Amino acid sequence: FYVPNAVTFNGDGINDYFHPRFTGVQEIKGWVFDRWGNVCYTYSNLDDKWDGKIKGEVVKQDVYVYKFIFKDLKGKKHEKVGHVTVLK
């Protein structure tokens, strides 16, 4: 399980998506929250990527919290919570 700690969302082709990488995972649910606890993005499968937009607008530079709940190939449930910094 790898989660980047920073993204830019500036359209330059580098770090333009918040896309955690999973190995040996069969099922995932995840969320990205702003500092007030509002859901910015919801993950429902391994290919989901957040483009940094909420209602068509790119989010501002800030720190966002993520939470992922996933099952490994043996069916064991795991939870990962952390933060990602959005830079401009």
PDB file of N, CA, C and O in Angstrom, chain B, residues numbered from 101:
ATOM      1  N   PHE B 101       0.850  -1.175   0.000  1.00  0.00           N
ATOM      2  CA  PHE B 101       0.000   0.000   0.000  1.00  0.00           C
ATOM      3  C   PHE B 101       0.885   1.224   0.000  1.00  0.00           C
ATOM      4  O   PHE B 101       1.670   1.417   0.929  1.00  0.00           O
ATOM      5  N   TYR B 102       0.777   2.058  -1.025  1.00  0.00           N
ATOM      6  CA  TYR B 102       1.562   3.290  -1.120  1.00  0.00           C
ATOM      7  C   TYR B 102       0.621   4.457  -1.352  1.00  0.00           C
ATOM      8  O   TYR B 102      -0.234   4.411  -2.236  1.00  0.00           O
ATOM      9  N   VAL B 103       0.781   5.492  -0.560  1.00  0.00           N
ATOM     10  CA  VAL B 103      -0.016   6.706  -0.710  1.00  0.00           C
ATOM     11  C   VAL B 103       0.944   7.884  -0.822  1.00  0.00           C
ATOM     12  O   VAL B 103       1.767   8.087   0.070  1.00  0.00           O
ATOM     13  N   PRO B 104       0.857   8.673  -1.907  1.00  0.00           N
ATOM     14  CA  PRO B 104       1.721   9.850  -2.008  1.00  0.00           C
ATOM     15  C   PRO B 104       1.368  10.856  -0.916  1.00  0.00           C
ATOM     16  O   PRO B 104       0.220  10.929  -0.478  1.00  0.00           O
ATOM     17  N   ASN B 105       2.360  11.632  -0.478  1.00  0.00           N
ATOM     18  CA  ASN B 105       2.091  12.604   0.582  1.00  0.00           C
ATOM     19  C   ASN B 105       1.858  14.016   0.047  1.00  0.00           C
ATOM     20  O   ASN B 105       1.556  14.927   0.818  1.00  0.00           O
ATOM     21  N   ALA B 106       1.996  14.206  -1.279  1.00  0.00           N
ATOM     22  CA  ALA B 106       1.744  15.516  -1.878  1.00  0.00           C
ATOM     23  C   ALA B 106       1.289  15.344  -3.321  1.00  0.00           C
ATOM     24  O   ALA B 106       1.706  14.412  -4.010  1.00  0.00           O
ATOM     25  N   VAL B 107       0.432  16.252  -3.767  1.00  0.00           N
ATOM     26  CA  VAL B 107      -0.032  16.309  -5.153  1.00  0.00           C
ATOM     27  C   VAL B 107      -0.102  17.772  -5.563  1.00  0.00           C
ATOM     28  O   VAL B 107      -0.095  18.665  -4.716  1.00  0.00           O
ATOM     29  N   THR B 108      -0.169  18.012  -6.885  1.00  0.00           N
ATOM     30  CA  THR B 108      -0.184  19.403  -7.343  1.00  0.00           C
ATOM     31  C   THR B 108      -1.467  19.804  -8.055  1.00  0.00           C
ATOM     32  O   THR B 108      -1.871  20.962  -7.950  1.00  0.00           O
ATOM     33  N   PHE B 109      -2.127  18.897  -8.777  1.00  0.00           N
ATOM     34  CA  PHE B 109      -3.375  19.196  -9.501  1.00  0.00           C
ATOM     35  C   PHE B 109      -3.258  20.426 -10.415  1.00  0.00           C
ATOM     36  O   PHE B 109      -4.232  21.159 -10.586  1.00  0.00           O
ATOM     37  N   ASN B 110      -2.078  20.657 -11.000  1.00  0.00           N
ATOM     38  CA  ASN B 110      -1.892  21.863 -11.815  1.00  0.00           C
ATOM     39  C   ASN B 110      -1.869  21.598 -13.318  1.00  0.00           C
ATOM     40  O   ASN B 110      -1.644  22.525 -14.095  1.00  0.00           O
ATOM     41  N   GLY B 111      -2.094  20.364 -13.743  1.00  0.00           N
ATOM     42  CA  GLY B 111      -2.201  20.058 -15.160  1.00  0.00           C
ATOM     43  C   GLY B 111      -0.881  19.927 -15.905  1.00  0.00           C
ATOM     44  O   GLY B 111      -0.872  19.923 -17.136  1.00  0.00           O
ATOM     45  N   ASP B 112       0.231  19.821 -15.190  1.00  0.00           N
ATOM     46  CA  ASP B 112       1.529  19.703 -15.870  1.00  0.00           C
ATOM     47  C   ASP B 112       1.907  18.260 -16.187  1.00  0.00           C
ATOM     48  O   ASP B 112       2.978  18.009 -16.740  1.00  0.00           O
ATOM     49  N   GLY B 113       1.031  17.299 -15.838  1.00  0.00           N
ATOM     50  CA  GLY B 113       1.289  15.897 -16.123  1.00  0.00           C
ATOM     51  C   GLY B 113       2.090  15.173 -15.053  1.00  0.00           C
ATOM     52  O   GLY B 113       2.362  13.980 -15.187  1.00  0.00           O
ATOM     53  N   ILE B 114       2.471  15.877 -13.994  1.00  0.00           N
ATOM     54  CA  ILE B 114       3.230  15.280 -12.897  1.00  0.00           C
ATOM     55  C   ILE B 114       2.443  15.479 -11.611  1.00  0.00           C
ATOM     56  O   ILE B 114       2.132  16.613 -11.246  1.00  0.00           O
ATOM     57  N   ASN B 115       2.115  14.391 -10.919  1.00  0.00           N
ATOM     58  CA  ASN B 115       1.366  14.444  -9.653  1.00  0.00           C
ATOM     59  C   ASN B 115       0.028  15.165  -9.779  1.00  0.00           C
ATOM     60  O   ASN B 115      -0.375  15.894  -8.872  1.00  0.00           O
ATOM     61  N   ASP B 116      -0.660  14.964 -10.901  1.00  0.00           N
ATOM     62  CA  ASP B 116      -1.941  15.639 -11.131  1.00  0.00           C
ATOM     63  C   ASP B 116      -3.140  14.875 -10.572  1.00  0.00           C
ATOM     64  O   ASP B 116      -4.267  15.367 -10.624  1.00  0.00           O
ATOM     65  N   TYR B 117      -2.902  13.670 -10.035  1.00  0.00           N
ATOM     66  CA  TYR B 117      -3.970  12.872  -9.452  1.00  0.00           C
ATOM     67  C   TYR B 117      -3.521  12.317  -8.109  1.00  0.00           C
ATOM     68  O   TYR B 117      -2.343  12.021  -7.907  1.00  0.00           O
ATOM     69  N   PHE B 118      -4.470  12.180  -7.198  1.00  0.00           N
ATOM     70  CA  PHE B 118      -4.198  11.485  -5.947  1.00  0.00           C
ATOM     71  C   PHE B 118      -4.673  10.057  -6.158  1.00  0.00           C
ATOM     72  O   PHE B 118      -5.869   9.769  -6.145  1.00  0.00           O
ATOM     73  N   HIS B 119      -3.698   9.165  -6.353  1.00  0.00           N
ATOM     74  CA  HIS B 119      -3.990   7.783  -6.745  1.00  0.00           C
ATOM     75  C   HIS B 119      -3.121   6.827  -5.933  1.00  0.00           C
ATOM     76  O   HIS B 119      -2.010   6.500  -6.351  1.00  0.00           O
ATOM     77  N   PRO B 120      -3.609   6.377  -4.785  1.00  0.00           N
ATOM     78  CA  PRO B 120      -2.863   5.389  -3.993  1.00  0.00           C
ATOM     79  C   PRO B 120      -2.659   4.099  -4.794  1.00  0.00           C
ATOM     80  O   PRO B 120      -3.466   3.754  -5.656  1.00  0.00           O
ATOM     81  N   ARG B 121      -1.573   3.401  -4.493  1.00  0.00           N
ATOM     82  CA  ARG B 121      -1.259   2.139  -5.164  1.00  0.00           C
ATOM     83  C   ARG B 121      -1.418   0.985  -4.178  1.00  0.00           C
ATOM     84  O   ARG B 121      -0.951   1.057  -3.042  1.00  0.00           O
ATOM     85  N   PHE B 122      -2.073  -0.064  -4.620  1.00  0.00           N
ATOM     86  CA  PHE B 122      -2.336  -1.221  -3.781  1.00  0.00           C
ATOM     87  C   PHE B 122      -1.779  -2.472  -4.442  1.00  0.00           C
ATOM     88  O   PHE B 122      -1.870  -2.629  -5.659  1.00  0.00           O
ATOM     89  N   THR B 123      -1.210  -3.352  -3.652  1.00  0.00           N
ATOM     90  CA  THR B 123      -0.752  -4.658  -4.115  1.00  0.00           C
ATOM     91  C   THR B 123      -1.365  -5.710  -3.209  1.00  0.00           C
ATOM     92  O   THR B 123      -1.341  -5.573  -1.986  1.00  0.00           O
ATOM     93  N   GLY B 124      -1.911  -6.756  -3.803  1.00  0.00           N
ATOM     94  CA  GLY B 124      -2.495  -7.821  -3.008  1.00  0.00           C
ATOM     95  C   GLY B 124      -3.794  -7.432  -2.337  1.00  0.00           C
ATOM     96  O   GLY B 124      -4.123  -7.940  -1.266  1.00  0.00           O
ATOM     97  N   VAL B 125      -4.532  -6.532  -2.963  1.00  0.00           N
ATOM     98  CA  VAL B 125      -5.795  -6.040  -2.412  1.00  0.00           C
ATOM     99  C   VAL B 125      -6.924  -6.440  -3.352  1.00  0.00           C
ATOM    100  O   VAL B 125      -6.791  -6.344  -4.572  1.00  0.00           O
ATOM    101  N   GLN B 126      -8.038  -6.890  -2.776  1.00  0.00           N
ATOM    102  CA  GLN B 126      -9.161  -7.304  -3.613  1.00  0.00           C
ATOM    103  C   GLN B 126     -10.350  -6.357  -3.553  1.00  0.00           C
ATOM    104  O   GLN B 126     -11.192  -6.375  -4.450  1.00  0.00           O
ATOM    105  N   GLU B 127     -10.436  -5.541  -2.529  1.00  0.00           N
ATOM    106  CA  GLU B 127     -11.598  -4.666  -2.345  1.00  0.00           C
ATOM    107  C   GLU B 127     -11.151  -3.417  -1.605  1.00  0.00           C
ATOM    108  O   GLU B 127     -10.312  -3.483  -0.706  1.00  0.00           O
ATOM    109  N   ILE B 128     -11.721  -2.267  -1.990  1.00  0.00           N
ATOM    110  CA  ILE B 128     -11.319  -1.012  -1.347  1.00  0.00           C
ATOM    111  C   ILE B 128     -12.487  -0.043  -1.248  1.00  0.00           C
ATOM    112  O   ILE B 128     -13.365  -0.006  -2.109  1.00  0.00           O
ATOM    113  N   LYS B 129     -12.473   0.723  -0.196  1.00  0.00           N
ATOM    114  CA  LYS B 129     -13.324   1.895  -0.033  1.00  0.00           C
ATOM    115  C   LYS B 129     -12.412   2.971   0.535  1.00  0.00           C
ATOM    116  O   LYS B 129     -11.524   2.680   1.338  1.00  0.00           O
ATOM    117  N   GLY B 130     -12.630   4.214   0.120  1.00  0.00           N
ATOM    118  CA  GLY B 130     -11.774   5.274   0.632  1.00  0.00           C
ATOM    119  C   GLY B 130     -12.421   6.629   0.498  1.00  0.00           C
ATOM    120  O   GLY B 130     -13.349   6.821  -0.288  1.00  0.00           O
ATOM    121  N   TRP B 131     -11.912   7.573   1.284  1.00  0.00           N
ATOM    122  CA  TRP B 131     -12.439   8.927   1.303  1.00  0.00           C
ATOM    123  C   TRP B 131     -11.304   9.918   1.491  1.00  0.00           C
ATOM    124  O   TRP B 131     -10.298   9.623   2.137  1.00  0.00           O
ATOM    125  N   VAL B 132     -11.486  11.105   0.911  1.00  0.00           N
ATOM    126  CA  VAL B 132     -10.598  12.238   1.164  1.00  0.00           C
ATOM    127  C   VAL B 132     -11.472  13.318   1.784  1.00  0.00           C
ATOM    128  O   VAL B 132     -12.555  13.619   1.283  1.00  0.00           O
ATOM    129  N   PHE B 133     -10.989  13.901   2.884  1.00  0.00           N
ATOM    130  CA  PHE B 133     -11.749  14.909   3.624  1.00  0.00           C
ATOM    131  C   PHE B 133     -10.981  16.225   3.672  1.00  0.00           C
ATOM    132  O   PHE B 133      -9.751  16.234   3.688  1.00  0.00           O
ATOM    133  N   ASP B 134     -11.714  17.332   3.695  1.00  0.00           N
ATOM    134  CA  ASP B 134     -11.058  18.622   3.936  1.00  0.00           C
ATOM    135  C   ASP B 134     -10.902  18.825   5.443  1.00  0.00           C
ATOM    136  O   ASP B 134     -11.275  17.955   6.230  1.00  0.00           O
ATOM    137  N   ARG B 135     -10.359  19.955   5.836  1.00  0.00           N
ATOM    138  CA  ARG B 135     -10.072  20.191   7.264  1.00  0.00           C
ATOM    139  C   ARG B 135     -11.314  20.302   8.133  1.00  0.00           C
ATOM    140  O   ARG B 135     -11.214  20.247   9.359  1.00  0.00           O
ATOM    141  N   TRP B 136     -12.491  20.458   7.516  1.00  0.00           N
ATOM    142  CA  TRP B 136     -13.738  20.556   8.273  1.00  0.00           C
ATOM    143  C   TRP B 136     -14.496  19.224   8.284  1.00  0.00           C
ATOM    144  O   TRP B 136     -15.600  19.142   8.823  1.00  0.00           O
ATOM    145  N   GLY B 137     -13.905  18.185   7.690  1.00  0.00           N
ATOM    146  CA  GLY B 137     -14.533  16.868   7.686  1.00  0.00           C
ATOM    147  C   GLY B 137     -15.470  16.611   6.522  1.00  0.00           C
ATOM    148  O   GLY B 137     -16.130  15.572   6.477  1.00  0.00           O
ATOM    149  N   ASN B 138     -15.540  17.544   5.579  1.00  0.00           N
ATOM    150  CA  ASN B 138     -16.377  17.341   4.401  1.00  0.00           C
ATOM    151  C   ASN B 138     -15.702  16.361   3.448  1.00  0.00           C
ATOM    152  O   ASN B 138     -14.488  16.424   3.253  1.00  0.00           O
ATOM    153  N   VAL B 139     -16.473  15.464   2.856  1.00  0.00           N
ATOM    154  CA  VAL B 139     -15.933  14.508   1.908  1.00  0.00           C
ATOM    155  C   VAL B 139     -15.642  15.215   0.584  1.00  0.00           C
ATOM    156  O   VAL B 139     -16.526  15.825  -0.016  1.00  0.00           O
ATOM    157  N   CYS B 140     -14.393  15.122   0.143  1.00  0.00           N
ATOM    158  CA  CYS B 140     -13.979  15.723  -1.124  1.00  0.00           C
ATOM    159  C   CYS B 140     -14.037  14.720  -2.267  1.00  0.00           C
ATOM    160  O   CYS B 140     -14.316  15.076  -3.412  1.00  0.00           O
ATOM    161  N   TYR B 141     -13.768  13.451  -1.934  1.00  0.00           N
ATOM    162  CA  TYR B 141     -13.741  12.410  -2.958  1.00  0.00           C
ATOM    163  C   TYR B 141     -13.959  11.058  -2.287  1.00  0.00           C
ATOM    164  O   TYR B 141     -13.545  10.841  -1.148  1.00  0.00           O
ATOM    165  N   THR B 142     -14.615  10.154  -3.013  1.00  0.00           N
ATOM    166  CA  THR B 142     -14.858   8.801  -2.523  1.00  0.00           C
ATOM    167  C   THR B 142     -14.269   7.799  -3.509  1.00  0.00           C
ATOM    168  O   THR B 142     -14.494   7.894  -4.715  1.00  0.00           O
ATOM    169  N   TYR B 143     -13.518   6.846  -2.988  1.00  0.00           N
ATOM    170  CA  TYR B 143     -12.948   5.752  -3.780  1.00  0.00           C
ATOM    171  C   TYR B 143     -13.810   4.512  -3.594  1.00  0.00           C
ATOM    172  O   TYR B 143     -14.191   4.176  -2.472  1.00  0.00           O
ATOM    173  N   SER B 144     -14.119   3.828  -4.702  1.00  0.00           N
ATOM    174  CA  SER B 144     -14.900   2.603  -4.601  1.00  0.00           C
ATOM    175  C   SER B 144     -14.237   1.429  -5.317  1.00  0.00           C
ATOM    176  O   SER B 144     -14.697   0.292  -5.206  1.00  0.00           O
ATOM    177  N   ASN B 145     -13.146   1.704  -6.057  1.00  0.00           N
ATOM    178  CA  ASN B 145     -12.411   0.612  -6.695  1.00  0.00           C
ATOM    179  C   ASN B 145     -10.937   0.981  -6.817  1.00  0.00           C
ATOM    180  O   ASN B 145     -10.554   2.128  -6.587  1.00  0.00           O
ATOM    181  N   LEU B 146     -10.129   0.019  -7.173  1.00  0.00           N
ATOM    182  CA  LEU B 146      -8.668   0.193  -7.200  1.00  0.00           C
ATOM    183  C   LEU B 146      -8.182   1.162  -8.266  1.00  0.00           C
ATOM    184  O   LEU B 146      -7.057   1.651  -8.172  1.00  0.00           O
ATOM    185  N   ASP B 147      -8.989   1.454  -9.273  1.00  0.00           N
ATOM    186  CA  ASP B 147      -8.567   2.335 -10.353  1.00  0.00           C
ATOM    187  C   ASP B 147      -8.971   3.795 -10.157  1.00  0.00           C
ATOM    188  O   ASP B 147      -8.591   4.647 -10.961  1.00  0.00           O
ATOM    189  N   ASP B 148      -9.726   4.099  -9.114  1.00  0.00           N
ATOM    190  CA  ASP B 148     -10.178   5.476  -8.889  1.00  0.00           C
ATOM    191  C   ASP B 148      -9.001   6.408  -8.652  1.00  0.00           C
ATOM    192  O   ASP B 148      -8.024   6.049  -7.995  1.00  0.00           O
ATOM    193  N   LYS B 149      -9.117   7.636  -9.209  1.00  0.00           N
ATOM    194  CA  LYS B 149      -8.111   8.686  -9.023  1.00  0.00           C
ATOM    195  C   LYS B 149      -8.840   9.998  -8.758  1.00  0.00           C
ATOM    196  O   LYS B 149      -9.800  10.333  -9.453  1.00  0.00           O
ATOM    197  N   TRP B 150      -8.386  10.729  -7.762  1.00  0.00           N
ATOM    198  CA  TRP B 150      -8.971  12.048  -7.492  1.00  0.00           C
ATOM    199  C   TRP B 150      -8.197  13.079  -8.293  1.00  0.00           C
ATOM    200  O   TRP B 150      -6.971  13.146  -8.206  1.00  0.00           O
ATOM    201  N   ASP B 151      -8.911  13.888  -9.079  1.00  0.00           N
ATOM    202  CA  ASP B 151      -8.282  14.927  -9.892  1.00  0.00           C
ATOM    203  C   ASP B 151      -8.196  16.263  -9.161  1.00  0.00           C
ATOM    204  O   ASP B 151      -7.807  17.272  -9.749  1.00  0.00           O
ATOM    205  N   GLY B 152      -8.558  16.270  -7.884  1.00  0.00           N
ATOM    206  CA  GLY B 152      -8.445  17.487  -7.083  1.00  0.00           C
ATOM    207  C   GLY B 152      -9.621  18.429  -7.215  1.00  0.00           C
ATOM    208  O   GLY B 152      -9.564  19.566  -6.747  1.00  0.00           O
ATOM    209  N   LYS B 153     -10.679  17.971  -7.844  1.00  0.00           N
ATOM    210  CA  LYS B 153     -11.835  18.841  -8.058  1.00  0.00           C
ATOM    211  C   LYS B 153     -12.994  18.463  -7.161  1.00  0.00           C
ATOM    212  O   LYS B 153     -13.236  17.292  -6.867  1.00  0.00           O
ATOM    213  N   ILE B 154     -13.705  19.504  -6.735  1.00  0.00           N
ATOM    214  CA  ILE B 154     -14.970  19.363  -6.031  1.00  0.00           C
ATOM    215  C   ILE B 154     -15.955  20.253  -6.768  1.00  0.00           C
ATOM    216  O   ILE B 154     -15.747  21.462  -6.876  1.00  0.00           O
ATOM    217  N   LYS B 155     -17.019  19.663  -7.273  1.00  0.00           N
ATOM    218  CA  LYS B 155     -18.031  20.398  -8.044  1.00  0.00           C
ATOM    219  C   LYS B 155     -17.391  21.176  -9.188  1.00  0.00           C
ATOM    220  O   LYS B 155     -17.781  22.311  -9.463  1.00  0.00           O
ATOM    221  N   GLY B 156     -16.408  20.570  -9.858  1.00  0.00           N
ATOM    222  CA  GLY B 156     -15.774  21.175 -11.023  1.00  0.00           C
ATOM    223  C   GLY B 156     -14.662  22.160 -10.740  1.00  0.00           C
ATOM    224  O   GLY B 156     -14.011  22.634 -11.671  1.00  0.00           O
ATOM    225  N   GLU B 157     -14.426  22.479  -9.485  1.00  0.00           N
ATOM    226  CA  GLU B 157     -13.385  23.442  -9.106  1.00  0.00           C
ATOM    227  C   GLU B 157     -12.229  22.719  -8.420  1.00  0.00           C
ATOM    228  O   GLU B 157     -12.446  21.855  -7.571  1.00  0.00           O
ATOM    229  N   VAL B 158     -11.002  23.074  -8.792  1.00  0.00           N
ATOM    230  CA  VAL B 158      -9.826  22.487  -8.144  1.00  0.00           C
ATOM    231  C   VAL B 158      -9.727  23.029  -6.720  1.00  0.00           C
ATOM    232  O   VAL B 158      -9.894  24.225  -6.482  1.00  0.00           O
ATOM    233  N   VAL B 159      -9.453  22.130  -5.786  1.00  0.00           N
ATOM    234  CA  VAL B 159      -9.349  22.526  -4.377  1.00  0.00           C
ATOM    235  C   VAL B 159      -8.167  23.460  -4.166  1.00  0.00           C
ATOM    236  O   VAL B 159      -7.247  23.517  -4.982  1.00  0.00           O
ATOM    237  N   LYS B 160      -8.210  24.187  -3.058  1.00  0.00           N
ATOM    238  CA  LYS B 160      -7.117  25.112  -2.750  1.00  0.00           C
ATOM    239  C   LYS B 160      -5.954  24.366  -2.093  1.00  0.00           C
ATOM    240  O   LYS B 160      -6.094  23.228  -1.644  1.00  0.00           O
ATOM    241  N   GLN B 161      -4.815  25.036  -2.052  1.00  0.00           N
ATOM    242  CA  GLN B 161      -3.640  24.473  -1.386  1.00  0.00           C
ATOM    243  C   GLN B 161      -3.946  24.307   0.090  1.00  0.00           C
ATOM    244  O   GLN B 161      -4.322  25.260   0.772  1.00  0.00           O
ATOM    245  N   ASP B 162      -3.779  23.074   0.578  1.00  0.00           N
ATOM    246  CA  ASP B 162      -4.112  22.782   1.971  1.00  0.00           C
ATOM    247  C   ASP B 162      -3.703  21.337   2.257  1.00  0.00           C
ATOM    248  O   ASP B 162      -3.162  20.653   1.387  1.00  0.00           O
ATOM    249  N   VAL B 163      -3.960  20.887   3.459  1.00  0.00           N
ATOM    250  CA  VAL B 163      -3.723  19.505   3.843  1.00  0.00           C
ATOM    251  C   VAL B 163      -5.081  18.809   3.947  1.00  0.00           C
ATOM    252  O   VAL B 163      -6.010  19.331   4.563  1.00  0.00           O
ATOM    253  N   TYR B 164      -5.185  17.630   3.341  1.00  0.00           N
ATOM    254  CA  TYR B 164      -6.413  16.860   3.312  1.00  0.00           C
ATOM    255  C   TYR B 164      -6.162  15.502   3.978  1.00  0.00           C
ATOM    256  O   TYR B 164      -5.057  14.963   3.912  1.00  0.00           O
ATOM    257  N   VAL B 165      -7.183  14.969   4.606  1.00  0.00           N
ATOM    258  CA  VAL B 165      -7.073  13.695   5.310  1.00  0.00           C
ATOM    259  C   VAL B 165      -7.705  12.601   4.449  1.00  0.00           C
ATOM    260  O   VAL B 165      -8.741  12.816   3.820  1.00  0.00           O
ATOM    261  N   TYR B 166      -7.074  11.435   4.429  1.00  0.00           N
ATOM    262  CA  TYR B 166      -7.659  10.298   3.722  1.00  0.00           C
ATOM    263  C   TYR B 166      -7.869   9.140   4.690  1.00  0.00           C
ATOM    264  O   TYR B 166      -7.205   9.027   5.720  1.00  0.00           O
ATOM    265  N   LYS B 167      -8.813   8.288   4.322  1.00  0.00           N
ATOM    266  CA  LYS B 167      -9.069   7.060   5.055  1.00  0.00           C
ATOM    267  C   LYS B 167      -9.395   5.980   4.032  1.00  0.00           C
ATOM    268  O   LYS B 167     -10.266   6.165   3.182  1.00  0.00           O
ATOM    269  N   PHE B 168      -8.692   4.852   4.116  1.00  0.00           N
ATOM    270  CA  PHE B 168      -8.945   3.715   3.242  1.00  0.00           C
ATOM    271  C   PHE B 168      -9.223   2.486   4.085  1.00  0.00           C
ATOM    272  O   PHE B 168      -8.536   2.217   5.070  1.00  0.00           O
ATOM    273  N   ILE B 169     -10.237   1.750   3.684  1.00  0.00           N
ATOM    274  CA  ILE B 169     -10.546   0.451   4.277  1.00  0.00           C
ATOM    275  C   ILE B 169     -10.466  -0.541   3.128  1.00  0.00           C
ATOM    276  O   ILE B 169     -11.117  -0.364   2.099  1.00  0.00           O
ATOM    277  N   PHE B 170      -9.666  -1.587   3.308  1.00  0.00           N
ATOM    278  CA  PHE B 170      -9.491  -2.527   2.217  1.00  0.00           C
ATOM    279  C   PHE B 170      -9.290  -3.945   2.738  1.00  0.00           C
ATOM    280  O   PHE B 170      -8.917  -4.161   3.891  1.00  0.00           O
ATOM    281  N   LYS B 171      -9.549  -4.906   1.850  1.00  0.00           N
ATOM    282  CA  LYS B 171      -9.354  -6.318   2.169  1.00  0.00           C
ATOM    283  C   LYS B 171      -8.200  -6.854   1.336  1.00  0.00           C
ATOM    284  O   LYS B 171      -8.098  -6.587   0.138  1.00  0.00           O
ATOM    285  N   ASP B 172      -7.327  -7.622   2.002  1.00  0.00           N
ATOM    286  CA  ASP B 172      -6.240  -8.265   1.263  1.00  0.00           C
ATOM    287  C   ASP B 172      -6.760  -9.534   0.587  1.00  0.00           C
ATOM    288  O   ASP B 172      -7.940  -9.867   0.700  1.00  0.00           O
ATOM    289  N   LEU B 173      -5.888 -10.222  -0.102  1.00  0.00           N
ATOM    290  CA  LEU B 173      -6.302 -11.407  -0.864  1.00  0.00           C
ATOM    291  C   LEU B 173      -6.778 -12.549   0.019  1.00  0.00           C
ATOM    292  O   LEU B 173      -7.451 -13.461  -0.461  1.00  0.00           O
ATOM    293  N   LYS B 174      -6.438 -12.512   1.301  1.00  0.00           N
ATOM    294  CA  LYS B 174      -6.901 -13.533   2.238  1.00  0.00           C
ATOM    295  C   LYS B 174      -8.202 -13.135   2.928  1.00  0.00           C
ATOM    296  O   LYS B 174      -8.714 -13.874   3.769  1.00  0.00           O
ATOM    297  N   GLY B 175      -8.738 -11.956   2.569  1.00  0.00           N
ATOM    298  CA  GLY B 175      -9.989 -11.486   3.149  1.00  0.00           C
ATOM    299  C   GLY B 175      -9.835 -10.702   4.435  1.00  0.00           C
ATOM    300  O   GLY B 175     -10.833 -10.300   5.033  1.00  0.00           O
ATOM    301  N   LYS B 176      -8.595 -10.472   4.879  1.00  0.00           N
ATOM    302  CA  LYS B 176      -8.357  -9.710   6.105  1.00  0.00           C
ATOM    303  C   LYS B 176      -8.549  -8.218   5.844  1.00  0.00           C
ATOM    304  O   LYS B 176      -8.049  -7.676   4.859  1.00  0.00           O
ATOM    305  N   LYS B 177      -9.280  -7.568   6.742  1.00  0.00           N
ATOM    306  CA  LYS B 177      -9.605  -6.156   6.612  1.00  0.00           C
ATOM    307  C   LYS B 177      -8.482  -5.295   7.205  1.00  0.00           C
ATOM    308  O   LYS B 177      -7.927  -5.614   8.256  1.00  0.00           O
ATOM    309  N   HIS B 178      -8.161  -4.193   6.509  1.00  0.00           N
ATOM    310  CA  HIS B 178      -7.139  -3.250   6.954  1.00  0.00           C
ATOM    311  C   HIS B 178      -7.693  -1.830   6.844  1.00  0.00           C
ATOM    312  O   HIS B 178      -8.610  -1.561   6.068  1.00  0.00           O
ATOM    313  N   GLU B 179      -7.121  -0.940   7.629  1.00  0.00           N
ATOM    314  CA  GLU B 179      -7.515   0.470   7.595  1.00  0.00           C
ATOM    315  C   GLU B 179      -6.257   1.325   7.592  1.00  0.00           C
ATOM    316  O   GLU B 179      -5.315   1.065   8.341  1.00  0.00           O
ATOM    317  N   LYS B 180      -6.251   2.347   6.744  1.00  0.00           N
ATOM    318  CA  LYS B 180      -5.117   3.260   6.656  1.00  0.00           C
ATOM    319  C   LYS B 180      -5.660   4.679   6.667  1.00  0.00           C
ATOM    320  O   LYS B 180      -6.533   5.024   5.871  1.00  0.00           O
ATOM    321  N   VAL B 181      -5.138   5.505   7.576  1.00  0.00           N
ATOM    322  CA  VAL B 181      -5.526   6.911   7.692  1.00  0.00           C
ATOM    323  C   VAL B 181      -4.265   7.755   7.619  1.00  0.00           C
ATOM    324  O   VAL B 181      -3.239   7.397   8.198  1.00  0.00           O
ATOM    325  N   GLY B 182      -4.338   8.869   6.915  1.00  0.00           N
ATOM    326  CA  GLY B 182      -3.176   9.739   6.787  1.00  0.00           C
ATOM    327  C   GLY B 182      -3.564  11.071   6.184  1.00  0.00           C
ATOM    328  O   GLY B 182      -4.739  11.438   6.170  1.00  0.00           O
ATOM    329  N   HIS B 183      -2.571  11.796   5.684  1.00  0.00           N
ATOM    330  CA  HIS B 183      -2.862  13.089   5.081  1.00  0.00           C
ATOM    331  C   HIS B 183      -2.051  13.271   3.806  1.00  0.00           C
ATOM    332  O   HIS B 183      -0.997  12.663   3.620  1.00  0.00           O
ATOM    333  N   VAL B 184      -2.572  14.124   2.938  1.00  0.00           N
ATOM    334  CA  VAL B 184      -1.906  14.480   1.689  1.00  0.00           C
ATOM    335  C   VAL B 184      -1.946  16.004   1.586  1.00  0.00           C
ATOM    336  O   VAL B 184      -2.962  16.631   1.887  1.00  0.00           O
ATOM    337  N   THR B 185      -0.836  16.583   1.159  1.00  0.00           N
ATOM    338  CA  THR B 185      -0.731  18.024   1.003  1.00  0.00           C
ATOM    339  C   THR B 185      -0.954  18.390  -0.464  1.00  0.00           C
ATOM    340  O   THR B 185      -0.312  17.824  -1.348  1.00  0.00           O
ATOM    341  N   VAL B 186      -1.846  19.316  -0.722  1.00  0.00           N
ATOM    342  CA  VAL B 186      -2.075  19.824  -2.055  1.00  0.00           C
ATOM    343  C   VAL B 186      -1.240  21.089  -2.216  1.00  0.00           C
ATOM    344  O   VAL B 186      -1.421  22.064  -1.486  1.00  0.00           O
ATOM    345  N   LEU B 187      -0.330  21.060  -3.174  1.00  0.00           N
ATOM    346  CA  LEU B 187       0.550  22.198  -3.462  1.00  0.00           C
ATOM    347  C   LEU B 187       0.141  22.831  -4.782  1.00  0.00           C
ATOM    348  O   LEU B 187      -0.419  22.157  -5.646  1.00  0.00           O
ATOM    349  N   LYS B 188       0.408  24.091  -4.941  1.00  0.00           N
ATOM    350  CA  LYS B 188       0.115  24.793  -6.201  1.00  0.00           C
ATOM    351  C   LYS B 188       1.400  25.047  -6.961  1.00  0.00           C
ATOM    352  O   LYS B 188       1.370  25.626  -8.047  1.00  0.00           O
TER     353      LYS B 188
END
